Amino acid sequence: MDEVVIVEEIACENGDGVIAKVTINRPDKLNSLNQDVIKSIKQMCKWAENNDSVRCVVLTGAKPNPPEEGKRAKPNSFVAGADITEFTGKNSEEIREIFRDNAIEAIWNLNKPTIAMIDGFALGGGCEVACSCDIRISSTRSIFGTPEINLGLMPGYGATQRLVHLVGYGHAMEMMMTGNNVSAEDAYRIGLVNHIFEPEDLEAKTMEYAQTIAMKSMSTMRVAKKTIRAALDNGITDGVEIEAIEFAKLFDTEDQEIGVQAFLDRSTPVWKHR
């Protein structure tokens, strides 16, 4: 991977596979998304998708560098948004191509579990990166927002769709129409994030969740993730029918037999499929 995206492979506690900790590494630019970052995230997603040892992906932003003497330290940031300097001089056709094949969709379409570990700004495109993950875990000092309206724009990486499903119509409209920031506490209250922790506890708590998820059957996880997404794509009636079909199929898998027998034996399942 390029240095703008750093991937660290952390061993699973049961010795089976790894958790990929993915750090967007542009701290001097508050980890904003430029085309180099977009390209590297897409490469990372392709690598994670095709790597059987990867059992969970945790996305985060690099911590700020120490300030130069006499300079103020930069704030913590998950992803502060898109790099606006890359918007100048672009017409609609050029922008459409950039946004059509983007890293946020690559994260969204990963068949591996994904967690956004958010410490600091998650604004604009950064909020959209977070929304593309399955779970969002935040520090208490994080700040969320969709401020694109202040630029005469609207979200372009899927937030008009995903944010509504996370927080509901009213909260999504308020965020997008006012451009106002949302505190970590309010983000938790409206359902934008799953958990909030003090900054010093954030990584340890996030990795606890990642380790728990990584110990599950990955083949079952892929089916469950696909089925949950079906409700978003097809509506609840069709989604329930898809769920019934996929649930029944699991009874033809070895992992279902392993899991049920381990439950009956009061033992820890050792999954066959990843």
C-alpha positions as CSV (number, residue, x, y, z in Angstrom):
1,M,0.0,0.0,0.0
2,D,1.1,3.6,-0.5
3,E,2.2,5.6,2.6
4,V,-1.0,7.6,2.5
5,V,-2.8,4.4,3.6
6,I,-1.0,2.2,6.2
7,V,-2.1,-1.3,6.8
8,E,-1.2,-3.1,10.0
9,E,-2.0,-6.8,10.4
10,I,-2.9,-7.6,14.0
11,A,-3.1,-11.3,15.0
12,C,-6.5,-12.6,16.1
13,E,-6.5,-13.7,19.8
14,N,-7.4,-17.3,18.8
15,G,-4.4,-17.5,16.4
16,D,-6.6,-17.8,13.3
17,G,-6.3,-14.9,10.9
18,V,-5.7,-11.2,11.3
19,I,-7.5,-7.9,11.9
20,A,-6.4,-5.3,9.3
21,K,-6.0,-1.9,11.0
22,V,-6.1,0.6,8.1
23,T,-4.8,4.1,8.8
24,I,-5.5,7.0,6.5
25,N,-2.2,8.8,6.8
26,R,-2.3,12.5,5.8
27,P,-2.2,14.1,9.3
28,D,-0.9,17.5,8.1
29,K,-4.1,17.7,5.9
30,L,-6.3,16.3,8.7
31,N,-6.4,13.0,6.7
32,S,-8.5,14.5,4.0
33,L,-9.4,12.4,1.0
34,N,-7.4,13.1,-2.2
35,Q,-7.1,10.9,-5.2
36,D,-4.0,9.1,-3.8
37,V,-5.9,8.1,-0.7
38,I,-8.9,7.1,-2.8
39,K,-6.7,4.9,-5.0
40,S,-5.0,3.3,-2.0
41,I,-8.2,2.6,-0.1
42,K,-9.6,0.8,-3.2
43,Q,-6.4,-1.2,-3.4
44,M,-6.7,-2.1,0.3
45,C,-10.3,-3.2,-0.2
46,K,-9.3,-5.5,-3.0
47,W,-6.5,-6.9,-1.0
48,A,-8.7,-7.5,2.1
49,E,-11.5,-9.0,0.0
50,N,-9.2,-11.6,-1.5
51,N,-7.1,-12.4,1.6
52,D,-8.7,-15.2,3.5
53,S,-6.6,-14.4,6.6
54,V,-8.3,-11.0,7.0
55,R,-11.3,-11.4,9.4
56,C,-12.1,-7.8,10.2
57,V,-11.1,-4.4,8.9
58,V,-10.7,-1.4,11.2
59,L,-10.4,2.0,9.5
60,T,-9.0,5.1,11.3
61,G,-7.1,8.3,10.8
62,A,-3.5,9.1,11.6
63,K,-2.8,11.0,14.8
64,P,-1.5,14.6,14.3
65,N,2.2,15.1,14.0
66,P,4.0,17.0,16.8
67,P,3.8,20.7,15.9
68,E,6.8,22.7,14.8
69,E,8.3,25.0,17.5
70,G,6.0,28.0,17.9
71,K,3.2,26.5,15.9
72,R,-0.2,25.3,17.2
73,A,-0.8,21.5,17.2
74,K,-3.3,20.3,14.6
75,P,-6.5,18.7,16.0
76,N,-7.2,15.0,15.9
77,S,-9.0,13.9,12.8
78,F,-10.5,10.7,11.4
79,V,-11.1,12.1,8.0
80,A,-11.8,15.9,7.7
81,G,-13.5,15.5,4.3
82,A,-12.5,15.6,0.7
83,D,-9.5,17.6,-0.4
84,I,-11.4,20.6,-1.8
85,T,-8.3,21.7,-3.8
86,E,-9.0,18.9,-6.2
87,F,-12.5,20.3,-7.0
88,T,-11.3,23.5,-8.7
89,G,-11.5,23.6,-12.4
90,K,-13.5,20.3,-12.7
91,N,-16.7,20.0,-14.7
92,S,-19.6,17.7,-14.0
93,E,-18.3,14.9,-16.3
94,E,-14.9,14.8,-14.6
95,I,-16.5,14.9,-11.1
96,R,-19.0,12.2,-12.1
97,E,-16.1,9.8,-13.1
98,I,-14.2,10.5,-9.8
99,F,-17.3,10.0,-7.6
100,R,-18.7,7.0,-9.5
101,D,-15.8,4.7,-8.9
102,N,-14.8,5.7,-5.4
103,A,-13.3,4.3,-2.2
104,I,-16.4,4.7,-0.1
105,E,-18.3,2.3,-2.3
106,A,-15.3,-0.1,-2.1
107,I,-15.5,-0.1,1.7
108,W,-19.3,-0.4,1.6
109,N,-19.1,-3.5,-0.7
110,L,-16.5,-5.3,1.3
111,N,-17.7,-8.8,2.3
112,K,-15.6,-8.6,5.5
113,P,-16.8,-6.9,8.7
114,T,-15.7,-3.2,8.9
115,I,-15.4,-0.9,11.9
116,A,-14.7,2.9,11.7
117,M,-12.5,3.9,14.7
118,I,-13.2,7.7,14.9
119,D,-11.1,10.1,16.9
120,G,-11.6,13.8,15.9
121,F,-13.1,15.3,12.8
122,A,-15.4,13.1,10.7
123,L,-16.7,15.8,8.3
124,G,-18.1,15.6,4.8
125,G,-16.4,12.7,3.1
126,G,-15.1,11.6,6.4
127,C,-18.6,11.2,7.8
128,E,-19.3,9.3,4.6
129,V,-16.4,6.9,5.1
130,A,-17.7,6.3,8.6
131,C,-21.2,5.6,7.3
132,S,-19.9,3.1,4.8
133,C,-18.5,0.9,7.6
134,D,-20.7,-1.7,9.4
135,I,-20.0,-0.3,12.9
136,R,-18.8,3.1,14.1
137,I,-16.9,3.6,17.4
138,S,-16.0,7.1,18.4
139,S,-14.0,9.0,21.0
140,T,-15.8,11.6,23.1
141,R,-13.9,14.5,21.3
142,S,-15.0,13.5,17.8
143,I,-17.1,15.9,15.7
144,F,-19.4,14.8,12.8
145,G,-21.0,16.7,10.1
146,T,-22.1,17.1,6.4
147,P,-21.1,20.7,5.7
148,E,-21.2,20.4,1.9
149,I,-24.2,22.8,1.8
150,N,-21.8,25.6,2.9
151,L,-19.9,25.0,-0.4
152,G,-23.0,25.0,-2.5
153,L,-22.8,21.3,-2.7
154,M,-24.4,18.2,-1.1
155,P,-22.8,14.8,0.0
156,G,-21.6,12.9,-3.0
157,Y,-20.3,9.7,-1.5
158,G,-23.6,8.1,-0.6
159,A,-24.5,10.0,2.6
160,T,-27.9,11.1,1.3
161,Q,-28.8,7.4,1.3
162,R,-26.8,5.8,4.2
163,L,-27.1,8.6,6.7
164,V,-30.9,8.4,6.5
165,H,-30.9,4.7,7.3
166,L,-28.6,5.3,10.3
167,V,-30.2,8.4,11.9
168,G,-33.6,8.7,10.3
169,Y,-35.1,11.3,7.9
170,G,-35.3,14.2,10.3
171,H,-31.8,14.1,11.7
172,A,-30.3,13.4,8.2
173,M,-32.1,16.4,6.8
174,E,-31.1,18.7,9.7
175,M,-27.4,17.7,9.3
176,M,-27.4,18.2,5.5
177,M,-29.6,21.3,5.4
178,T,-27.8,23.3,8.2
179,G,-24.3,22.0,7.7
180,N,-24.0,22.2,11.5
181,N,-21.5,19.9,13.3
182,V,-22.7,17.1,15.6
183,S,-20.9,16.2,18.9
184,A,-19.9,12.7,19.7
185,E,-22.6,12.6,22.4
186,D,-25.3,13.7,19.9
187,A,-24.0,11.3,17.3
188,Y,-24.5,8.5,19.8
189,R,-27.9,9.7,20.8
190,I,-29.2,9.8,17.2
191,G,-27.6,6.5,16.2
192,L,-24.8,7.7,14.0
193,V,-22.2,5.9,16.2
194,N,-22.6,2.6,18.1
195,H,-20.3,3.5,21.1
196,I,-18.3,6.4,22.4
197,F,-15.3,6.1,24.7
198,E,-12.6,8.5,26.1
199,P,-9.8,9.0,23.6
200,E,-7.3,7.0,25.7
201,D,-9.6,4.0,25.7
202,L,-10.8,4.2,22.1
203,E,-8.3,1.8,20.4
204,A,-8.4,-0.9,23.1
205,K,-12.2,-0.9,23.2
206,T,-12.5,-0.9,19.4
207,M,-10.0,-3.8,19.1
208,E,-12.1,-5.7,21.7
209,Y,-15.1,-5.5,19.3
210,A,-12.9,-6.4,16.3
211,Q,-11.5,-9.4,18.1
212,T,-15.0,-10.6,19.1
213,I,-16.1,-10.3,15.5
214,A,-13.0,-12.0,14.1
215,M,-13.7,-15.1,16.1
216,K,-17.0,-15.8,14.3
217,S,-17.6,-17.9,11.2
218,M,-16.6,-15.7,8.3
219,S,-18.7,-17.7,5.8
220,T,-21.8,-17.1,8.0
221,M,-20.8,-13.4,8.5
222,R,-20.7,-12.8,4.8
223,V,-24.2,-14.3,4.4
224,A,-25.5,-12.2,7.4
225,K,-24.0,-9.0,6.0
226,K,-25.5,-9.6,2.6
227,T,-28.9,-10.4,4.0
228,I,-29.0,-7.3,6.2
229,R,-28.0,-5.2,3.2
230,A,-30.9,-6.8,1.3
231,A,-33.4,-4.8,3.4
232,L,-31.7,-1.6,2.3
233,D,-31.8,-2.5,-1.3
234,N,-35.2,-4.3,-1.5
235,G,-37.4,-3.1,1.3
236,I,-38.4,-5.1,4.4
237,T,-41.0,-7.4,2.7
238,D,-38.5,-8.7,0.0
239,G,-35.7,-8.5,2.6
240,V,-37.5,-10.9,5.0
241,E,-38.0,-13.4,2.1
242,I,-34.3,-13.2,1.2
243,E,-33.5,-13.7,4.9
244,A,-35.6,-16.9,5.0
245,I,-33.8,-18.3,1.9
246,E,-30.3,-17.5,3.1
247,F,-31.1,-18.7,6.7
248,A,-32.2,-22.1,5.3
249,K,-29.1,-22.4,3.1
250,L,-26.9,-22.2,6.2
251,F,-28.2,-25.6,7.3
252,D,-26.2,-27.1,4.5
253,T,-22.9,-25.7,5.8
254,E,-20.4,-27.3,8.1
255,D,-20.1,-24.2,10.3
256,Q,-23.8,-24.5,11.2
257,E,-23.2,-28.1,12.4
258,I,-20.1,-27.0,14.2
259,G,-21.8,-24.1,15.9
260,V,-24.8,-26.0,17.0
261,Q,-22.8,-28.9,18.4
262,A,-20.4,-26.6,20.2
263,F,-23.5,-24.9,21.9
264,L,-24.8,-28.3,22.9
265,D,-21.4,-29.4,24.2
266,R,-20.8,-26.0,25.9
267,S,-17.5,-25.7,24.0
268,T,-15.9,-23.1,21.8
269,P,-16.6,-23.6,18.1
270,V,-13.7,-24.1,15.8
271,W,-15.0,-22.9,12.5
272,K,-14.3,-24.8,9.3
273,H,-14.9,-21.9,6.8
274,R,-13.5,-18.5,6.7
